[in-house]
Amino acid sequence: LYAERAENRGFAFPANQIFMQEFEDAFPYDLTLDQAASVAEIKADMCSEKVMDRLLCGDVGFGKTEVAFCAIYLCVLAGKLAALMCPSTVLCTQHFNTALARFSDFGVTVACLNRFNTPKEQEAVLQGLRAGKIDLVIGTHRLLSADVQFKNLGLLLLDEEQRFGVEHKERIKHIRKDIDC
């Protein structure tokens, strides 16, 4: 997988510096030096033709989500879908609520897909993903189900990847061969 990803060409996201700067300036806190460096490195990876495979580590409360949101916004600005997958419905709901608040002024369509959705809500999200009407989907392992089809997926973010099982990781491998992760 890693050899194949190293040889594959990925999508080179446009830098969209003006819009990205506006989004970053809207963050209510100052980025730490480590956060700023991570944002810059991830943007450089995403703007190159190399398929990104990056691990971001940090303690709880140290701003990994904001770094991820910068990557998501760069993806969305290019007209591509971003998917954020987390191992629990509680974490999924937390990320969803945070994303709704953070992206509210930036025209990003955010959806949530987990077991708390009613069947009707799940079908609406699935249709939105197939049609490309959703910019960011935040979900649990439900995103790995056979009925989930992404139109133009550009970025896959995995929160707490170590908590996914072997079966889930095998499915993830098939999704991420040529997209930034």
C-alpha positions in Angstrom: 0.0 0.0 0.0 2.7 2.5 1.0 4.8 1.7 -2.1 1.7 2.1 -4.3 0.8 5.4 -2.6 4.4 6.7 -3.0 4.2 6.1 -6.8 0.6 7.5 -7.2 0.0 11.1 -8.1 -2.5 12.8 -6.0 -4.6 15.9 -6.5 -2.6 19.1 -6.1 -5.0 21.4 -4.1 -4.8 25.0 -5.1 -3.3 27.1 -2.3 -6.3 29.6 -2.1 -4.2 31.8 0.1 -6.7 34.6 0.6 -9.6 32.3 1.6 -7.3 30.2 3.8 -5.9 33.2 5.6 -9.5 34.5 6.2 -10.4 31.1 7.7 -7.3 30.9 9.8 -7.8 34.4 11.1 -11.3 33.5 12.2 -9.9 31.0 14.7 -10.5 32.7 18.1 -7.2 31.7 19.6 -3.6 32.2 18.5 -2.0 29.1 17.0 0.9 27.6 18.9 4.2 27.4 17.0 3.6 23.6 16.6 0.1 24.1 15.3 1.2 26.7 12.8 4.1 24.5 11.6 1.7 21.5 11.2 -0.8 23.6 9.3 1.9 24.9 6.9 3.4 21.3 6.4 -0.1 19.8 5.7 -0.9 22.6 3.3 2.4 22.1 1.5 1.7 18.3 1.3 -1.9 18.9 0.0 -0.7 21.4 -2.6 1.8 19.0 -4.0 1.0 16.1 -6.4 2.3 13.6 -3.8 -0.4 11.7 -2.0 -0.3 12.9 1.6 -0.1 10.3 4.4 0.5 12.2 7.6 0.2 11.5 11.3 -0.6 14.3 13.7 -0.1 13.6 17.3 -0.8 15.6 20.4 -2.4 15.6 23.8 -6.1 16.3 24.3 -6.9 20.0 24.1 -3.8 21.0 22.1 -5.5 22.0 18.8 -5.3 19.0 16.5 -8.9 19.6 15.5 -8.2 23.1 14.3 -5.2 21.9 12.3 -7.6 19.3 10.7 -10.2 21.9 10.0 -7.6 24.0 8.1 -6.9 20.9 5.9 -10.6 20.3 5.5 -11.2 23.9 4.4 -8.4 23.7 1.8 -10.0 20.5 0.5 -13.5 22.1 0.3 -12.2 25.2 -1.5 -11.0 22.9 -4.3 -14.5 21.5 -4.7 -13.7 18.1 -3.1 -15.3 16.2 -0.2 -13.6 15.7 3.1 -14.5 12.8 5.5 -13.6 12.8 9.2 -14.0 9.3 10.7 -13.9 8.7 14.4 -14.4 5.5 16.5 -17.3 6.5 18.7 -20.7 8.2 18.3 -19.8 10.6 21.2 -16.6 11.8 19.5 -18.4 12.0 16.2 -21.1 14.2 17.7 -18.5 16.4 19.4 -16.7 16.9 16.1 -19.9 17.5 14.2 -21.0 20.3 16.7 -17.5 21.8 16.6 -17.4 21.7 12.8 -20.9 23.3 12.5 -19.8 26.2 14.7 -16.3 26.6 13.0 -17.5 26.5 9.4 -20.8 28.4 9.9 -19.5 31.6 8.3 -17.7 29.8 5.4 -20.4 28.1 3.4 -19.3 24.5 4.2 -22.0 21.9 4.2 -21.4 19.6 7.1 -23.2 16.3 7.7 -23.0 13.6 10.4 -23.4 9.8 9.8 -23.6 7.5 12.8 -26.0 5.2 14.6 -27.8 8.1 16.2 -29.2 9.1 12.7 -32.6 7.9 11.9 -32.8 5.7 8.7 -34.4 8.7 6.9 -31.5 11.0 8.0 -28.9 8.4 7.0 -30.5 8.1 3.6 -30.4 11.9 3.1 -26.7 11.9 4.0 -25.9 9.0 1.7 -27.7 10.8 -1.2 -25.9 14.0 -0.4 -22.5 12.1 -0.5 -23.3 10.5 -3.8 -24.5 13.8 -5.3 -21.6 15.8 -4.0 -23.9 18.1 -2.0 -22.0 17.6 1.2 -18.6 19.2 1.7 -17.6 17.5 5.0 -19.0 14.3 6.5 -18.2 13.3 10.0 -19.0 9.8 10.9 -18.1 6.6 12.7 -17.2 3.3 11.0 -20.6 3.7 9.4 -18.7 5.6 6.7 -17.1 2.2 5.7 -20.4 0.6 4.9 -20.9 -0.7 1.3 -23.8 1.7 0.7 -21.6 4.8 1.3 -20.3 6.3 -2.0 -18.3 9.4 -2.0 -18.4 11.7 -5.0 -15.0 13.3 -5.4 -13.5 12.4 -2.0 -10.3 14.4 -1.6 -9.3 14.1 2.1 -9.8 11.4 4.7 -9.1 12.2 8.3 -9.0 9.4 10.9 -9.3 10.4 14.5 -7.9 7.8 16.9 -7.1 5.4 14.2 -5.7 2.9 16.7 -9.3 2.3 17.9 -10.4 0.9 14.6 -10.4 -2.9 14.2 -8.5 -4.9 11.5 -11.6 -5.2 9.3 -12.1 -1.5 9.4 -8.5 -0.8 8.6 -8.6 -3.1 5.6 -11.6 -1.2 4.2 -9.8 2.1 4.9 -6.9 0.9 2.9 -9.1 0.5 -0.2 -10.6 4.0 0.2 -7.3 5.9 0.6 -5.1 4.6 -2.2 -5.0 7.9 -4.1 -6.4 10.5 -1.7 -4.7 12.6 1.0 -5.0 11.2 4.4 
